[in-house]
Amino acid sequence: MTEVYFVNHTHWDREWYFTTTDALVLSDQVFTEALDELETHPEANFTFDGQTSIIDDYIDIHPEARNRIKRLVQSKQLFIGPWYTQTDGIIPDAESMIRNLVIGIQEANQQYGEAMMVGYLPDTFGFTAQLPTILRQVGIDNFVFWRGTNYDHQLKSLYFNWRGLSNKTVIAANFPFGYFTGQITPESKRNLKEFVEQRYDPAVKFAVEHKDNQMILMPSGIDQMNIIHNEVQTIKDLNQISKYHTTISSYPEFINELRNNIKELPSYQGELRLPTYARVHRSIGSLRHRIKQENYELEQKILKRVEPLAVIGRKVGVKIGSGLIINLWKKLLECQPHDTLGGSITDNVYEDILARFKAANEMADGIENMIKKKIADFLKLKANEIIVFNTDAKEFSGRKQLKIISNSKKFSIDQMSEIKIEKERFYPAREHIMTMTARGKEFLSENAYYELIVSAKMVLPALGYKVFTIQPSKKELQISKKSNSSSQGTISVEGLKISFDKGKINITCNGKEIVNAITLVNCANDGDTYDFSPLPQDQETVLPFDKVIVTENTMKIVGSASLPFSLADYSSDNPHYQAMNYELELSFNSNKTIKGILTIDNTVESHRLRLRLQSGLKNCETIARIQLGYLKQQNELIPADWEKHYDEKPVNLYNFDKSVSLSNSEGHLTFLGKGQKEYQTENNDLLITLMSTTGQLGKPNLAWRPGRASGDTTNQGHPMIPTPLAQELGINKFKFDLEWSDEPFSETKNNELVNKSLDVSISYQKQQLNVFINRLDNKIWETEEKKTIPLSLSILSLNADLDVAAIYPSYTSEDSMIIRLQNLSKQNVNLPFNLINDQNVTVVNALEDKVTLVSIDPYDAISLKIKYLKNGG
């Protein structure tokens, strides 16, 4: 007998075409009504959308409701968590997804009694193949979702075992027609027979027919929808009409029923991104690119700078609380739901997102400033000393950048070599400058000085710091001088040459030349903030480069193109054209990869700009790095009648995390992105989408997405919503690294490349020439507490073959830190004997619960909880 498990819920986008403030106002009514209804009807239950942040917001305006929520959670009537915010399933870093779960679960457990341990993402636009691996990091073994499946090509059942690349599995439950399939509105109650016969029962029938399912999950709710009043009576009335029996349930109960009653579920491994029963917006990875870039930069700032610095700071007595760092993560996570990070939002919401990024960056920079200044105070650093930090758990030997404030450019630095000035800024002398002394106000003359960005070779201890001394020198450090602009130029290092000649950028790798290896291509975009869409009759065109300016080992290649100003100008009889200028700066990294910085002064609307890279190879395979692993992708044949089978065209646009490569037995090409997320392969070339601009939230009848508009803009009563800020006019900057090699692709070597591209330079000089070089220096007072700390410190040194994903202060113990190790390879990685047998080291999961593991599975991660040694701070 078929049993339908009916789950009443509300779906709660924090923002979309409304702001988080609007959502807060709505929650005052919806959440309060839900609490009242649950207390009046103890047989009913309700799911608050699987995220704790919206409950936190509600408690801010209703602090008296906390105990009500706790009681309802305890009685299994109210379900919250496990996410802090409902994450996008494709774009964020794996560590962001893990922290989203960790913070959400801990918040729910501590503040409201218990988290719903269901991997619930009802509306996200597709899912990375590694989501099962990520969920298992916090002990969640199930997943409930909507979009991305195809029962003809992937699997035959709504319910299946989804395997990550690590072979870790979760029980997956799909509702193919959405989280609103069983939505019962007041109108549905008034016309219950019509609702059951035309909507409810057909949905159940479809679910039954796929793998002969007799247990059917039926979600009932929609965006910001109220709880169903008198749910028990409503279901009784429904059961009198329906062909199937329905019972009030919850997501945890349904998952337990699946686990206990179905002995063998089909298995699936891979992404969930097919737009068969719902749109997944396969080209959203390039819309509002500034959001993606801000997100990437803030993720890396937290992971590579703030958190390891906090660990070093704690060791020597700088007490930065975990609560402050968690608050920083929350600001980032509020920018990672699918509409927010995807960019399918109105312009006023976009401005709110940028404001959150600004606040989060100020907090991150302030934490870093506090730690560096306090350590410098403890060390009693002089103005001619500089402290350099290494936030990696391995000794560093190579080149770092330093910021130095100096009256002169005539200096050297002890234990550093090959010192070069990269950038300089001169501050002229000033008279009658006030200073506050013990005697009161005094006035003095301020000498001229330089703000210098210097690079130098050095050796640094693992996860620690070292103090270096700046010494006067007779020889003045020089800054590289530019050549005049020319129509040709060359730079080279051993085995690699970049040349510009006759408008073409050519790469020569170990004697093999690839002509026109790097080009910019552009076309019109007839899409919206959800998707790129080609304009009929338009073709992608190559943008010309004109001149090159060569310095010591850098070339700047400049160009300008005359492009149609607006979408209408592409088809107008009298089009308006606008000049768009751009500059591509190429140089070499120390590991012989190519560093690229592309600056675009975007003066035109509604277009897509891509970087086209020639591999110089034949019959390549595509290898994309994704969260905690690598995925091989290939272009799929799209049927001519795709509109009969899909909600949108299943275009061969794919996503990557940090790197994507083309490879065969003779070599490889790798693009290492810094916020870019979307790629396509074509004729052994790699195309990276840089930006895709538009002026509308949602448009109907697109070439790749026929029918209704996404974003509700063609729904009854909804107007079209212009989004001029999504045109991203003005200066846009894109950073990336490139590698051409005559060796086949190697996961291990690529991991080293990625880690090198993520390397950071962190230094601090305690000086008085300019106390605003570090924004908070002027407000961080020296404490009177006397501390003696060493001039060189290393907290922990790991084996070179261990890949560190994160280092941060423990969330549960002030005397410990967490190190998460990742294994992005096909081979098992054993933990070193000295680690697993150290009494100060405990193997834990991401929630810091003890587990018994001695190795890291392929494409997986493991967490170590390590106590600071007793002589630490």
N, C-alpha and C positions, 0 to 999 in steps of 0.2 A: 504494500500500500504506500502511495506517495505521501510524504509528510513535508509540508512547507514550513520552514522556520522563519518567522516574521520578526524583523528587527527594526524597531522605530529609532530614528536618529535625526540629527540635523547636520547638514554639511555647512562648514563655516570657513569660507575664504576670508582671511584677515583683511584683504583688500582686493579690488578688481576694478570695476568702474565706480566703486565707492571706496572711501578711505578707511583706515583702521579706526579713526574717530567715529565714522558712520557706523562701523561694525560694533563698536562699543555701545553706542546708543541703542542699536537693535538688540544687543544682548541683554540690556536692562529689562526688556519686555520678554524676549524668548526664553532666557535662562530662568528668570523668576517664575514665569508660568510653568516651566518644566518642573522646577522644584516643588511648586504648589501641587501640581497634578500628581507627582510621584508620592508625595506625602498623603494625599487624599486617596490614592489608589495603589496600595502596597503590592498588588499583583502585577503592576506595570513596570517596565524598565525603559531606559533611554540612553543613547550613546551620544556623548558630546564630541563627536567628530575626531576622536583619536589624537587630540593635541591638548597639552596642558596650558599653553600660553593664553588661550582664550578664557580659561578659568581664572588664571592669574589676573587678567584684565578685569574680569567681572568682580573678583574679590576686592580689587582696588576701589570699586564704587559700592560694593556690598560686603564690607568686612564681616558683618554679622552672619553672612551666609556660610562661612567656612565650616562650622559645626554641622549645619544641615547637610552640606555636601558630603562631609565625612560619614555621617550616619547613612546616607543613601548609597554611598560607595560600599560601605561595610555590609549593607543588606542586599548587595548585588542588584540594586535598582538603577544605579547610575554608573556609567563606564566612561573613564577619561584616560588619556594617554594612549600609546606609549611615547609618541613624539612630543617634542616641545612645540615645534610648528610642523605642519605637514610638508615634508621635504619634496622638492622636485626629485624625480627619480633618475635623471640622466646627468645633469650638469655639475652638481656639487662634488667636492673632493670626498673620498671615502671617509676621511676623518671627520668631516662636517656631518655626514650622515650618522656616524657612530656617536658623535657628541650630541646630536639632536636627540637620539634615543636615550643616551645616558642621562642627559639633563632632564628630558621629559619624564623618564621613569623615576629618577630620584626626586624630582619635584612632586610628582604625583604621590609617591610613597610617603614622603616627609610631610607634605602639606595637606593631602586629601585622603590618605589612608592606603591606597593601592592603585597601581597602574594597570590598565587593561593590556595584558601581554599578548596583543594581537598586532601583527604588522599590517596596519590598516591604512591604505592610501586609495580612497574611493574615486579620485578625480584627476590624478596625476597623468601627464601626457607621455606615458611609456616608462619603461623601467630597464635599468642596467642589468646585464646578465649576472652581476655580482651582488644583487640585493639579498639573495639567500645567505651568502657569506656574511654580509654586514649584519643582517638580523640575528644570525647565530652568535655574533660577538657579544650580544647582551642576553643570550639565552632564549630568544624568541624563535619558535620552530614552525611558524605559520604565517600566512600572508593572505589578505583579503583585498580585492582590487577590482577595477573595472576595465580599463583600456588596454589595448595592445595584443589581444589574442586573435588567432585564426584557427578554427576547429578543423579546417580542411588541410592546412599545411603544417601546423605545429603539433596539435594533439586533438584527440576526439572527445575530450571530457572537459567540463567546467571545473572539475576538481582533480588535482594532480600533484605529484611531487615535483617541485621545482628545484633543480640542482644548480648551485653556483659552480663556477669554474674550479672551486676548491673541493667539489663533490659534497659539500655540506648541503643538506636539503631542508626545505620547508614545505609544509602542506599548504598548497595554494587553492584558494576558492575565488572563482571569478563570477561576477554578475555581468553578463555580456551586454545587457541593455541599460546599465547604469545604476547608480545608487538611488535613483528615483523610480525604479521599476514598479515598486508597490506603493508609490506615493498616494496616500489617502488624504485628500483635501476636503474641506467642508462640502464642496460641490460634488466630489466623488461619493461622499456619504449620502448626499441627496439623490444621486443617480447610481446607487451601488450596483444594481444589476448590469447596467451598461458598462460600468467600470470593470466588473469582474469578467464579463463575457468578452469584451473587446480588448482589454489590456492585461488584466491580472492572469487569467487562465491561459491565454496564448503564451505569455512569458514562462509560466510554469511548464507548459507543454514543450516548448523549445528546450528547456533545461532537462526535462525528462528524456527527451529523444537523443541527447548527446551523452552516450555511454550508459544509457538506461539508468539514469540517476533516480533514486527513489527518495533521496533527501535533498531538498531544494532550499537554497538560501534566498530569502526575499527581503531586500532592504527597502525601507519605507521612509522617505524623507527627501528633502531637497535643500537648496541653499537658504539659510536663515529661516527655515520652516519651524513652526511651533510643534510641540509634542501633540500627539493624537489624544484628544479628549476621550476619556472612557474607552480605553483601548480594548478591554475585555469584551465589552458589549459590541464594539465595532467588529471584532474578529468573529464573535458568535454570529452576527448578521451576515458577515462574508461567507462563513462556512455553510450557511443555509442555501447559498446560491452557487458556490464554486463546486467544480468537479473534484477538487482536491481538498484535503484536510489541512488547515493552517493552525499553527500553535504559536503563541508569543514566545520569543526566544531572544538570544543575544549572540554577538559574534563569538565570544569565548565558548558558549554552550554549543554552538553549531560546529566549531572546530573540534571540540571534544567528541561530539557525535561522529564526525568524520573519522577521527583518530581511532575511536573504539569500535566502529561498526563496519568500516570498509577495510578489508584485509589488504587489498592490493590496488593502489592507484597508479595510473600511467605516469611515466617520468618524462620530464622535459628539461633541457639545458639550453640556455641562450637568452637573448634579449626578448622583451615583450614590447614590440614597437610596430606591429602591423595594424593598419587602420581599417579593419574589416567591419566591426560592429560600431565603432566610434572613432572619431578623429584623434590622432596622436600628434598632429602638427609637426611633421618630420623636419620642417625647415625653420622651426622656432629657435634653433640654436644660434642664429646670427642676428635676430631682431633685437633692437635696443642693445647693441653690443657693449655700450658703456656700463650697463648693469653687470654683464658677465665679467667684464674686465675689473670693475670695482670689487666684485665678489672674489675673484681669483686673487687679487692683490691683498685683500684683507685676510683671506684664508692663510696665505703664505706668511703674512706679517705676524699673525698669531702663532702659527706652527713653527716658524723658523726663527723668530725673534723673541716675541713676548714671553711665551711659555718656557722655553729653555732658559731665558734670562731670569725668569722668576725662580726656577730651580737653582740656578747659580746664586741668586740673591738670598734665597732661604739658607743656603749652605753657610753663608758668611754673616747672616743675621739681618738681612733686609726682609722685613715681614710684609710681603704682598699677599693678602688673603685670597684664597681660592674663590671666595664670593665675588670679588672684583673681576677676576678672569672669567668666571661663569657669566657674569653680567655682560662682559664683552662678547662672549659667545652668543648670548641671547640676542644682542643687537644684530649680529651677523645672521643668525638663524631666522630672524624676522624678515630677512631679505631673501630667503631661499624657498618659499613655497612656489608651486609651479607657475602661477600667473605672474608673481612678483619677479622671479628669476628669469622666467621666459620672456617677460616684457609685454605681455598681453594685458596692459593696464592703461588707464587714462593718464593724461599728462599731469594732473594734480597729484595722482598717486605716485607717478614717476618722481616728482619733486620731493615727495615724502620719503621715498626710498633713498634718493641721493642724500637727503638730510640725515637719515639713519647711518648711511655709510660715513658721512662726515663726522658724526658724533662717535661712531665706533673707532674710526681712525684716530680721532683726538684722544680717546681713552687708551688705545693701544700705544700711541706715541708717548702719552703721559706716563704710563706704566714703565715703558722702556727708559724714559728720561729719569724717573724716580730711582730705578734700580742702579743705573749707571752712575748717577750723581752720588747716591749714598755709598756705593762701593768706593768711588773716588775719594769721598770724604773719609771713609774708614782707612784708606791707604795713605791719606794726607798727600795726595798727588800735587806736584808742582806744575807750573804752567809749561815747563819744558818736558813734561812726561805725558805719555798717552797710553791708555789701556785699550787693548784689543781683545775682543771676546771671540770664542769659538763655540757656537751653539750645537755643533755636531758632536756625537759621542765617539769620535775618532780624531786622532791627531791630524792637524792640518799642515800641509807644506805646499806653498804656492803663493799666488798673488791675491792681495786684498786691497780694498780702497779704504782710505782714511780721510777724515775731515780735520784739517789743521788750521788753527788761527795763529798767524805769525806776523811780526813786524817786518820780516825779511824772507826772501826766498833762498837765502844762503844758509842751508842747514843739511844735515844728514841725520839718520836715525840708527842708533846702535842695533845690531843684529837684524838689520833689514838691508836688502840689496835691490839694485835696479829700480831706484826710486824715480818716479815720473810724476809731473803735474798733469792731471787730466783736464781740470777746469780751474779757473781763478776768478776772484772778484776783489777789486781794490776798494778800500774804504779810506777816504782822505782824512787828514788830521782835522781836529775840531778844537775850538777854544772855548773857555768859560763853561766847562762841563762840571755839573754838581756831583759830589759824592758825600755820603753820610758816614761820618766817623764817630769815634767815642767822644770827640770834642764837639760834634754837631756838624752842620753843613759846611763843606769846604768846596772850593772851586779850583779846577786844574785844567791843564791842556791835555788833550788825548792825541797820541801819536797815530799816524797812518798805519794801516795793517792790511793784511791779505786774508781772505777766506779761500783756502785751497782744498781741492779734491786731489789727493795724492794716491797713487798706487805703488805698491812695493811687494817684493817677495819676502816671505817670513815663515817661521815655524811656530805653530800655536799648540798648546796642550789640549787634549780632548775634553770637551764639555767643561770649559773653564775660561780662564783669561791669562793674559800676560802683560806686564807693564814694560814699555820701551822708553828710552830717553832720546830726546831731540837735542842734537849737538850743533853748535855753530860750525859753519863751513866757509871756506874761501870761495867755493864754486857755487854759483847760483843755479838752482834747478830750472830747467827750461820746459816750456809748454810746446807741444807739437805745432808746427806752422803749416798753414794751408798753402796749397798751390793755387794758381789761377785756374778758373774753370776752363774745361777743354772738351773736345768731342771724343777723347779717348783717354784711358788711364788703366793702370794695373797695380794691384797689391798682391803679395804672396807670402806664404810660409812654406816650410818644407812639405812637399807633396801636394800643395793646394794653391791654386791661383785663381783670382777673380779679375776679369778684364771687362772693360766697357769699350766697345768699338762699334761705330756706325749704328748707334741707338740700341745695341743689344748687350745684355749682361751674360757673359760666358763664364763657365766654371771649368777649370781643368783639374782633374783629380788623378794624381800619379800618372800623368801623361795623356789621359783620356779627356778630350775636350767635349763639353756639352754646350752647344751654341744656343743662345737665347734661353738659358736655363731658368731665369727668373723673369716673369712678366706680370703686369697688372692687367686684369680684364674686367670689363664693366658691361652691364646691361640694365634695361629698365626693370622696375619692380612694380607689378600691378597688384601686389598683395596688400596685406594689412599687418597688424602687430602679432598675428598668430603664424603667418606663413608668407614666404616668398611666392610670387606667382609670375610666370613669364608673360610678357605682353605679346599678343599675336603679331607675327611678322618681324619682331625685333630679334637681333642677333647679338651675341656677346662680342665686344670689340676689344682689341688690345690698345692700352693707353701708352702713348709714346714717352720715352725718356730722351732728353736732349743733350745734357751736358753732365760732366763729372768734375768733382773737386777732390783731389787726393791729398791726404796728409801722410804722416809717417807710415801708418798701417791701417788707414781708414779711407774709404771713398764715399762721398756723398753724390748720389746720382739724382738729378732733378729733372722734372718734366712738367708739362702742362697740357691739358686736353680741353677742347671746346665741346661741351655736352649739352643736350637739351635740358632746360632749366626745370621743367615740371613734367609730370606724366603726360599731360595733354600735348606738350611740345613734341613728343615722339611721333605723333600722328597728325600734327597741325600742318596746314598749307603754308602757314607763316610762323614757323617755330622761333622761339627765343632761345638763344644759346648763351651759356655762361662758361667762363674759363675756370677750370679747377686745377690748382697747383698741388704738387706732391713732391716729396723728397725721400729717397731710400738711402739710409746710411748702413754700410756694410763694413764689418771689421772682423778680426779673428779673436776667438777666445783662446785661453791657454791650452785647451785640449784640441785645438785645430778645428773646432766647429766654427761656423760663421754666425756672428751676431748681427741681427737685423733690427733696425728701427725705421718704421715707415710712418711718415707724417703726412696727413692729408688735410688740406684746407677745403672742407666740403662746402661747395657753394651751390649745389644742385639737389633736387628732390627726387624721391622715389626711384632709387637705383640700387643695384647690388654690385659690390666691389669684391673681387676675389684675387688671391695670389695664386698664380699658376706656376708650378715647379716641374721641370722636366727631369725625370729620373735618369735618362740615358740608358735605360734597361728595357728588356723585352720580357713578356710573359710574367709580369710581377704578381706577387700576392700582396694583399694589404693587411697590415698588422697594426691595429689600434690599441694603444694602452687605454684601459678603462680603470675603474675603481678596483684596486687590489689585483689587477691581472691584465692579460692581453687577449684580444679577440680578433680572429681572422675574419675579414669581411669580403664579400664578393658581390658584384653587381648582379641583381636578379632580373630576369626577363619579365617585363611588365606587359600583361596581356593588352591587346588593342581595345578590348571591351572592359577595361579595368573599372569603369564606372558602375558596371553591374555587380561587381564583387567587393568594392571598397568604398568607404565613406570619403576618402581622399586618395589621390594618386600615391601609390607606395614608391615614391621616387627614391633613387639610390643616393640619398644624402644621409650621412652617418655622423655620429658623434664620437669624440675621443676625449681623453683626459690626459693632458700634458704632452703626449707625443703620438704621431701616426707615421707609419713607414711603408714604403714600397720596396720589395726585396725579391731577388732571385739568387741563384748560386754564384753570380758574378759580382754582386754588390748590393747596396741599398741606398735609398734616400730617406732621411728622417726629418720631419718638421717637429720642432719642440715649441709648443705654444705657451703663451703667457696670457691666458684669458680667452684665446680662440677655442671654439668647441665643435665646429662643423667642417666636414670635408666631403669631397667627392673624388673618385678616380675616373680617369678617362684616357684611354689610349696610352696607358703606362705613365701618365702625368698625374700629379697630385694637385687638386684645387682646394684651397683653404678659404672659406668665406670670412671676410674681414668685417663687412657691414652690409646690412640690408635695410634700407630706409623706407619709410612709408608715412602717409598722412592720415590714416584712418585706423580706428580701433579694430573694427571688423567689417568686411565687405562680402556681399553675396556673389555667387556665380563666378568664382575664380577658375582659371583654366585647370588648375590642379586640385581644386576643391569646389565642385559644383554645388548648387543649392543654397541653403540658408547661410546667413552670415554667422561666423563665430563671434562671440562677444554679445549675443542677444540683440544686436543692433537692428535686425529686421524682424524681431518679435513684435507682436501687437503692442502698441503703446511706447515702444523704444525708438528713439531717434538715432540717426547716424551720429557718431562721435568723432570729430576731427582730433588728430594727435600731431600737431605741428612739431612738438619736441622729438617725436620719433623720426623726424627727418635728419636729426643729428648733424645739423649745420655747424660750421666752424671747424676748429682744429680737432682732429682725431688722430691719436697716436697708437701704433701697434708695435709690440715688441715680440721677438721670437728668435730662436736659434735654428740653424740648418746644418745638416751633415750629409755630404756625399762621400761614400766609401766604396772601395773595391772588395770589401769583405761582405759575406752574407749577414743578414740581420741576426743579432744575438740578444736575447732578453737580458742576460746579465750585463752585457756592455751597454745596452740601452738604459738599464736602471742607473748605471753609473753616469751616463750622459744626462739623464733627467735630474739626478741629484746634484750634478755640477751646475746645471742651469738654474737650480733653486738655491744655490749657495748665496749667502748674504755676507755683507761686511758691516761689522758693528764695532765702533770705537768711541772713545770719549776722552776729551781733553778738558781739564779743569783750568779755565782761564777767565780773565776778567775783561779782555778787550771787547767782547761782545757776548753778553749773558743771555741774548735771545737767539743764539745759534741753536741752543736746545731750549724749547719754548718755555719750560717750567723752571729752568735753572734759577731764575730770579726769585722764585717763590718756594724753593726747597731749601730750608735752613739746615745748617749743620747741627746735628744733635750733640749733646754734651757727653753722651755715653762713650766711654773709651773702648775701642775695639782694636785688636791687633790681628790683621789678616795678612796672608803671604802676598808677595808681589807676583807670584805665578801660582795658578791653582788648576787642578784637574780633578773633577768629581768622579768621573767614570770613563773608562776607555774600553770600547767594544772591539771585537774582531772585525777586520775589514769586510768580511763576507756577510755581515749582518746589516740589513737595510732598516733604518729607523724611520718610522712613520710619524711619531710624535714623542715629545718629552715634556712632561708637565707636572706640576705639584699634584699630589694625590687629592681627590675630592673628599676622602673619608679619613685621612690620617695626616696630621700636620708634620709628622716626622718622616714622611715618605714621598717619593716621586714615582710617577708611572712612566715606563718606557714601552711604547708599542712598536713591535718589530713586524715587518711585513715580508712576505716571500712572494715576489712577482716572478716566479719561475716554475718550470714543470717538475723540478726536483724537490724532494723533502730536505729541509734544513734543520740539522740538529742544533739544539742549544748547547753552548759550551759547558763542559763539565764544571768549571769553576763557578758558573752562574747558577746552575740548578742545584748545586750543593752548598751554596752560600746561605748561611742562616739569615742574612739580611735581605735575601731575595725570595719573593713568593710569586709563583705563576698564577695569574688571575684572569678573569674575563674582563670585559670593558667596564662592567659594574663594580669591579674590584672584589668580586667573590672568588675564593680560591678554587682552582681547577688543577687537575693532574695531567700535565702535558710536558714532554721533554723535547718536542720538535715542532717546527712550523710546517703545516701541510702546504703543498703547492697552491699558489694563488690564495693565500690566507694570511691571517695576522695573529699575533699572540701578545699578551700584555704581561709585563713584569712590574711588580710593586717592590720598590727598593728603598730600604731605610737609609737615611743619612747616617754616616759614621758618627760616633759619639762626640767627636771634637768639632762637629759642624755647628752651624748657627741654629 
